[in-house]
Amino acid sequence: MKDYIVENKQFLGLMFLWFIVGAFLPTAMFAVVPLSVIALKNKQLHKEIFIGFFLVLIFSDSRQSELHWAQSVKNIYIVLLLLFQLVDKKRVVSKISVFSLFIPFLLFSIFCLFNSPVISTSILKTISYFALIYVVTSSVFDLLIEDPEDFFRSIVYFVMLLLLVGLVIYVFDKNVATFVGRYRGVFGNPNGIGLFCLIFFLVFNVILDFKSDLFGKNEVRIIYAILFLSMFMSGSRSSIFSVLLFLSLKKVYKISYFLGFIIMLAFGFVYQFITLNIVTIIKLLSLQEFFRLDTLEDGSGRLIAWKFAWDNIQHSIFFGKGFSYTDFLFSKNYSYLSMLGHQGNAHNSFLTFWLDTGLVGLFLFFIGFVGNFLMASKVTAIALPIMYTVIFSAFFESWLTGSLNPITIQIWIMLPIMLWKFKDKTNENPLPIH
């Protein structure tokens, strides 16, 4: 970590400058960030451009007023990245192996726009969702060509540095690092940092699978400790269960794929049972004070959201009403759902996809999603355990349907890394070496 900070002090200084300028002159960030990215591009610092984008997505998740600029600037950032990819012809040659399987889903999503009650928002969400897949997977392929080990070290150390900053803030000012009594670090809410740490835990396992000796044993232990500590402090039950599921599947998949699938289903039922009865379980164990029972939520709100989503799906089973329709629907019925005991969204990525793009769209999404993981499973044993873990987590939260957030981007970081091994093994690597 120390070597990383020393070697990248100029880039880290630039990131700190973004924070300072954004805190005092947020409007200036509409010029500062794009000009910084263009300057980095002129110096061919592609890794720094990518990590800078990752940081802006993390900033955009924050509830701190000093970082509100990131919610708008991230849109400009991804447009710049898309232009870089399209203009640089050398970097576009056949790099869309991940994206290509999602093209049918893209086309059908465009068709669903004609039914959208919020057409402008839906168009922007559709563009951003598919732009993220293309830009991130293409950028990761580029970085694997340039120097995979440097890319892996940089992104791991950078994330660890941010998580450590959150823990330090918690020590000195708990009010800043907590939300409704739960730890959130530099993120917007506790579940956000829990999900972030879960998915990055999977990213880190993919990196170790790619290059097992990249980090020393003590480094690996420290990285896991930081991830687990942040996750535990956040109190994100679904993230903790998802880690246990992944670790179980890694072992079981060496014996039987079918048994692994059964275990995933069992975890889903067990987790939902515990969530619905968490208050009763805690009272039986006399742990009310430890778990702050007065602030603990059970799973009844999630069931209300699922039933409401399912009832509305019946109006149009096969065709959806475009991206962001679920947000519109739940926002429109906020008062009604609040009276029933629910606040928030559908709490299920697949019900959200179903509402937005219909059953046809959900099926097409799975073709792209599962198809890429099946391809990766031919060369790495952790591909399917990761896929099932992501499905499990996404079943209880709607994060997979989001586009410009610090969680979804990590899926599109993992897949190119695993598929790179597939291309090398099958000698089908179409990527230009330059």
GIRA-V303613 format. One record per helix or strand. SS is the DSSP state (h for helix, s for strand). FROM is the first residue (numbers start at 0). TO is the last residue. If there is no record, write none. Layout:
BEGIN
SS;FROM;TO  SS;FROM;TO
END
This chain:
BEGIN
h;1;6  h;8;23  h;25;41  h;45;59  h;64;66  h;69;86  h;88;90  h;96;99  h;102;114  h;118;171  h;173;176  s;177;178  s;181;182  h;189;209  h;216;233  h;236;251  h;256;275  h;277;283  h;292;294  h;299;312  h;324;331  h;333;339  h;348;376  h;381;395  h;398;400  h;408;425
END
